[in-house]
Every structure is written in structure tokens, then in C-alpha cells.
Amino acid sequence: MRKTGLSSTLKNQSTLIMKKVLLTLAVVFGGFILAGAQEVVNGPVLSLDKEVHDYGTIDQGADGNCVFTVTNDGTDPLIISRCKGSCGCTVPQCDKDPIMPGTTSSIKVKYDTKRVGPINKSVTITSNASNEPTKVIRIKGKVEAVAQQVGAPVKNAAGPTNKQ
């Protein structure tokens, strides 16, 4: 009889260990499934192709235009209500039409390159986005003065013009 009691105890321990292993595997597997699930965001979601445009070093008077592409990654129309430059030398243009889910629009920014020196300006975007209702994008770079060309005097082919 003693043998039966020992066998029964081993069987119970084996069953208990197997239950713990299966429970642990189920928890780990469930964790992987939850971690892999993508977060679904309701409402409009603003995303940009870049947050900073770097002009690099450009000449005074060069083209100061750049474009930021806005995508609505949400489920509702995205409406950009305002785009404002940090100063008068930075002029943004935003389309006020709703950006439907999955579509894109452009924000055009013009910087006045008549001003020599470093560029470090911002544009504040105000929208109905559920992720970032206020978003700041930047432009940077440097405007260098264009060297003045000093030409040699031109010789008059007709000779001196001094008449006395």
C-alpha cells in the first residue's frame, strides 16, 4: 500500500508542475499577442514627413521655399486651423481644407533670404489632431552674403573724351 501512496503523490506533483508550466506558457504567449496588437487611435492624427527642414548654407537672395508633408493617420478628418511663423521673415501657407484619413496635404514655408546670418525659425501648427493639437516645426540653416564683383574699368574704344 505504501507504494500506491508514493505513486499517487508523485502523480499529483507531476500534474501540479505540468499545470504551472502550461499556465506560464499561456501568460507568456498572451503577453506577446497583446504586445503585438497595434494601438488604434480614434480621431484625426497629424504626422509629418519631417519636423526640421535644413537649408544648409545658401546664398543671400536664394530660394527660401520648403515644403512639409502632413498625413492624417487617424480615423476622422484633420483640420489645420492655423499656421503661424515665429517672425515676419518666415511665412507659412497651410491648406484649410479637411485632410481626410489616409491622405496628405502640404505646408509651404517661405523664408526671407535677404537677411544674412543663421536661420533658426519655427512654425506653429494648430489643428484638431487627437495626438498633437499644437505642433511646432522648424527651419534652420545659414544665409551667406553674396560677394560683390568688382570689375576692372572699361577702356573707351573712341579714346579720351576730354574736350577742352
Wavefront OBJ file of the C-alpha trace (Angstrom):
o trace
v 0.000 0.000 0.000
v 2.841 2.241 0.681
v 3.862 2.001 -2.954
v 0.474 3.205 -4.119
v 0.604 6.245 -1.815
v 4.046 7.235 -3.136
v 2.948 6.753 -6.728
v -0.132 8.869 -6.119
v 1.956 11.647 -4.543
v 4.387 11.678 -7.494
v 1.481 11.762 -9.910
v -0.041 14.762 -8.082
v 3.292 16.612 -8.077
v 3.795 15.872 -11.775
v 0.312 17.157 -12.567
v 0.920 20.285 -10.500
v 4.225 21.002 -12.271
v 2.599 20.499 -15.677
v -0.216 22.914 -14.763
v 2.338 25.558 -13.692
v 4.320 25.142 -16.924
v 1.186 25.405 -19.061
v -0.017 28.452 -17.123
v 3.378 30.153 -17.534
v 3.389 29.433 -21.282
v -0.146 30.802 -21.616
v 0.805 34.022 -19.806
v 3.940 34.496 -21.945
v 2.066 33.759 -25.182
v -0.765 36.126 -24.188
v 1.790 38.842 -23.453
v 3.269 38.505 -26.939
v -0.177 38.766 -28.503
v -1.022 41.904 -26.518
v 2.363 43.493 -27.271
v 1.922 42.832 -30.985
v -1.533 44.391 -31.154
v -1.407 47.824 -32.740
v -2.859 50.732 -30.889
v -5.882 52.128 -32.702
v -6.238 55.876 -32.322
v -9.658 57.373 -32.901
v -9.993 60.837 -34.353
v -7.639 62.774 -36.611
v -3.901 62.067 -36.226
v -1.292 64.516 -37.546
v 2.016 63.104 -38.771
v 4.749 64.886 -40.718
v 7.401 63.732 -43.176
v 9.956 65.793 -41.187
v 9.970 68.134 -38.212
v 13.007 70.180 -39.302
v 13.998 71.489 -42.739
v 17.714 72.229 -43.034
v 18.584 74.678 -45.821
v 22.271 74.151 -45.163
v 24.308 77.156 -46.309
v 22.576 79.200 -49.007
v 23.386 82.468 -50.742
v 21.671 85.723 -49.911
v 18.617 86.090 -52.152
v 18.405 82.323 -52.884
v 15.123 80.377 -52.958
v 13.860 80.184 -49.363
v 10.928 77.870 -50.038
v 10.462 74.438 -48.453
v 7.553 72.016 -48.025
v 6.422 69.854 -45.110
v 4.052 66.984 -45.969
v 1.213 66.369 -43.493
v -0.539 62.976 -43.365
v -3.743 62.193 -41.492
v -3.123 58.757 -39.945
v -6.378 58.889 -37.982
v -9.992 57.890 -38.483
v -11.606 61.358 -38.806
v -10.841 64.409 -40.991
v -7.857 66.503 -39.850
v -8.411 70.273 -39.950
v -5.446 72.624 -39.714
v -6.918 75.844 -38.372
v -3.744 77.912 -38.142
v -0.085 78.032 -39.203
v 1.976 80.839 -37.709
v 5.618 81.728 -38.317
v 7.826 82.814 -35.427
v 8.553 86.141 -37.150
v 7.732 88.115 -40.281
v 10.643 86.589 -42.209
v 9.036 83.117 -42.014
v 5.736 82.862 -43.889
v 3.834 79.530 -43.837
v 0.912 78.583 -46.094
v -1.496 75.898 -44.888
v -4.427 74.417 -46.760
v -7.559 74.953 -44.657
v -9.492 72.123 -46.373
v -10.021 68.995 -44.255
v -7.396 66.269 -44.750
v -9.295 63.007 -44.977
v -7.991 59.858 -43.223
v -5.052 58.345 -45.125
v -4.481 61.410 -47.315
v -1.836 64.147 -47.334
v -1.534 67.899 -47.643
v 1.365 70.356 -47.762
v 2.568 73.182 -45.587
v 4.679 75.557 -47.652
v 7.154 77.741 -45.783
v 8.983 80.716 -47.297
v 11.984 82.248 -45.544
v 13.229 85.736 -46.499
v 16.805 85.029 -47.632
v 17.668 88.723 -47.945
v 18.664 88.513 -44.293
v 22.271 87.348 -43.815
v 23.113 85.055 -40.877
v 21.877 81.902 -39.184
v 18.332 80.615 -39.743
v 16.585 79.135 -36.720
v 12.853 79.765 -37.033
v 9.686 77.882 -36.203
v 6.150 77.438 -37.486
v 3.357 76.541 -35.063
v 0.579 74.351 -36.482
v -2.788 74.376 -34.720
v -5.266 71.611 -35.610
v -7.927 69.253 -34.284
v -5.425 66.364 -34.092
v -6.014 63.985 -31.205
v -2.288 63.241 -30.847
v -0.818 66.770 -31.085
v -3.288 69.667 -31.388
v -0.341 72.109 -31.389
v 2.772 71.058 -33.296
v 5.948 73.090 -33.832
v 8.106 72.511 -36.911
v 11.425 74.264 -37.571
v 13.616 75.574 -40.348
v 17.342 76.073 -39.960
v 20.432 76.892 -41.951
v 22.667 79.825 -42.787
v 22.412 82.649 -45.318
v 25.751 83.941 -46.588
v 26.265 87.312 -48.227
v 26.957 87.171 -51.941
v 30.395 88.596 -52.763
v 30.183 91.806 -54.773
v 32.026 91.514 -58.074
v 34.315 94.432 -58.654
v 35.029 94.785 -62.345
v 38.002 96.446 -63.997
v 37.396 99.814 -65.642
v 36.307 99.568 -69.266
v 38.543 101.283 -71.809
v 36.677 103.560 -74.182
v 37.480 102.496 -77.773
v 36.960 106.024 -79.069
v 39.794 107.384 -76.969
v 39.742 110.040 -74.260
v 36.603 112.126 -74.001
v 38.245 115.245 -72.521
v 37.343 118.157 -74.741
v 38.917 121.461 -73.924
l 1 2 3 4 5 6 7 8 9 10 11 12 13 14 15 16 17 18 19 20 21 22 23 24 25 26 27 28 29 30 31 32 33 34 35 36 37 38 39 40 41 42 43 44 45 46 47 48 49 50 51 52 53 54 55 56 57 58 59 60 61 62 63 64 65 66 67 68 69 70 71 72 73 74 75 76 77 78 79 80 81 82 83 84 85 86 87 88 89 90 91 92 93 94 95 96 97 98 99 100 101 102 103 104 105 106 107 108 109 110 111 112 113 114 115 116 117 118 119 120 121 122 123 124 125 126 127 128 129 130 131 132 133 134 135 136 137 138 139 140 141 142 143 144 145 146 147 148 149 150 151 152 153 154 155 156 157 158 159 160 161 162 163 164
